[in-house]
Amino acid sequence: MNKNIVITGVSSGFGLATAADLLSRGYRVFGSVRKTQDAKKVGDELQSPHFTPLLFDVTDHEAIAEAVSQLTAQLNGEGIAGLVNNAGVGPMGPLEHIPIQQLRDVLEINVIGVLAVTQAFLPLLKRSEQSADITAGRIVNMSSTSGGVTFPMVGAYSASKYALESLTDGFRREFSRYGIRVIAIEPGSIRTPIWDKNAAPVANEPEPYAGTAYEEFMAQLPAFFEQRLKGAKPISAVTDAIAHALETPNPRARYPLDSTWYAGKYLGDRLMDVIIQRQMPKG
C-alpha cells in the first residue's frame, strides 16, 4: 500500500503535528521547509527515519519543481497517497490601513502557493496507468473557519481562505476524472504559532496601527484571543480530521471543526454582524 505523503509547511503548528501523527500511523512523510536549519530542527524533533525534508517555499516555482524532481527520483516509480497543503500565513490588521503588499503576500502564499504546489505534485497523485489497482492520491487543503466567516482585523487572511475554499471546490470537481479526492479542513479556535506570532506585540517595534481609530481595538486583541483559546480544541482534532480525510473510503468534502462555521452558513449576514460585534473587543 502506498503511504507516501507530502505536507507543506512542517516547521511548526498544524504541519509539524500532522507530520508526527502520520508518521505514527505508518506513513512516509515528505515535509516542506523553507530553510536548511528548519529541516534539521524538524528532523531532530520528529526523530523518524521515515521523514524526509523538502526544501522549498510555496512561492518559489523553481524550488517546487526541483523538489518534485528529487521526490520522483526517491519514490522510484511510486506515487504519493496524499498532498496536505498546509503552509500559510495569518496577518492581522484593519482593512482600512493594511498595506496592499501584505494582502498580495498572503494571497501569494495561501492561494497561489496552493495552486502552484498542487499543479506540480499532481502527476504523483494520479492513478498509475501501469497498475489499475493502485488508487489515486488525495489532496487535503488546510482552510479555516475564516473561510466561511470573516471576523474584524483578519479580513486579509479570511479573503485568502474564502479563495482557498473556492479553489478546493474547483480541484474536487475537476480532479474527479483522475479519481483524486479533494478535502478541506476548517479549524476554529486551536492554538498554533500562526496566531501567537501575529497576535503578540513584537518587542521594540512600534504598533503599526498606532494613531488610527483601531489602535485600542488592536491592543486588546491578544487578550481577546487568549480568552477564546481557553476553550480551544486540542491540535489532535485537526490531525485526526486529516487522517480521516486521507484514510476513510468516503471522505467528506469539508471538515468544519468549529460551530461558528455552521452559524455563518445559516444565521444570515445581519444576525452574524450583530453576534460578531458583541464578541469582539471594544475600541
URPE-V837191 format. One record per residue. PHI is phi as a letter, one per 20 degrees, with the letter a starting at -180 (NA if undefined). Layout:
# URPE-V837191
PHI / PHI
This chain:
# URPE-V837191
NA / f / c / e / c / d / c / e / m / e / f / a / l / g / f / f / f / f / g / f / f / f / f / f / e / n / e / d / d / d / d / e / c / e / c / f / f / f / f / f / f / f / f / f / f / f / l / c / f / e / d / c / f / d / e / a / e / f / e / d / f / f / f / f / f / f / f / f / f / f / f / g / f / f / f / l / n / e / d / d / e / a / c / d / e / d / g / a / c / c / f / c / q / f / f / f / c / f / g / g / f / f / f / g / f / f / f / f / e / e / d / f / f / f / f / f / f / f / g / f / e / g / g / f / e / f / f / f / f / e / c / f / e / e / f / f / f / c / d / d / d / e / e / a / g / f / e / c / c / d / e / g / m / c / f / f / f / f / g / f / f / f / f / f / f / f / f / f / f / f / g / f / f / e / e / f / f / e / n / e / e / c / c / d / d / d / f / d / e / c / f / b / g / f / e / g / f / e / e / e / f / e / g / m / d / f / f / f / d / f / n / e / f / d / g / f / g / f / f / e / f / g / f / f / f / f / f / f / f / f / d / f / f / f / f / f / f / f / f / f / f / f / f / f / f / e / d / f / g / c / f / f / f / c / c / f / d / b / f / g / g / f / g / f / e / d / e / n / f / f / f / f / g / f / f / f / f / f / e / f / f / e / r
